[in-house]
């Protein structure tokens, strides 16, 4: 089909290869698996998609939709749902799954928060997701910029719910509290994969640091929803995924997302296998059984995919749970 979007790794490589960190390179002999039908998506052609793109460009905003080459961009931007990426477009980490450029990070932009807030207002977002690159070079890991963005969005769009998807703030002891005090509605931090695969997939991160971040957020303010996500198809076993679910529930995490890993360029980690829609359904059933308030598990699930409607479902699930507990 000619109107399918090209999510093949080679398509992204052309524009990104000059930034690629050597640690991100895949073994040259690794075969590239052919994508199954359930992964294919429509090319972004709608007028609303182009309106979103024009607005993003005119405000000089960065989106993870573009930087991560997300396959859902046609669908999300048609509904004007863009996920903004703050703290520049260059990351200080070199995760082998991620398409965001690695290198010397950008200087902090003092007007970034205002431009993001204007973008949210102009797109008329009821719910917005804000994420960032890792900024290990900054003393607070970029926490203050998250606080400014939350505050500016609240000022211009007081009715908009705010979801943040943050880095792990490893070794930044002063980062988490100020963000929690700024009261985002949802605090999301992705575990990304099972602990055994961290040395190859997330070499700069530590599994228990990420878990502890989620735990701390909940302990500081139990009213904030916490959320985390996993990519599957990287070589993990079902047993390992279920252990991660247990670890997240032990940290009182409310919402779990699980999606298929897609290799952005041939230099990134290879897809080990394509998990079937039936297996995703099984993961969803298991996760719900473990007590998550909300679970999204489909091949194309991403942290911010359907984040607005899923936020409403999660809120309703919490209200129902509290009502049934007589609170
Ligand atoms: S799923 Fe998230 S990152 Fe992907 S296009 Fe939609 S909003 Fe953007």
Boltz pocket constraint, residues with backbone or C-beta under 6 A from the ligand:
constraints:
  - pocket:
      binder: B
      contacts: [[A, 64], [A, 65], [A, 66], [A, 70], [A, 71], [A, 72], [A, 73], [A, 74], [A, 76], [A, 77], [A, 81], [A, 82], [A, 83], [A, 300], [A, 302], [A, 303], [A, 304], [A, 305], [A, 306]]
      max_distance: 6.0
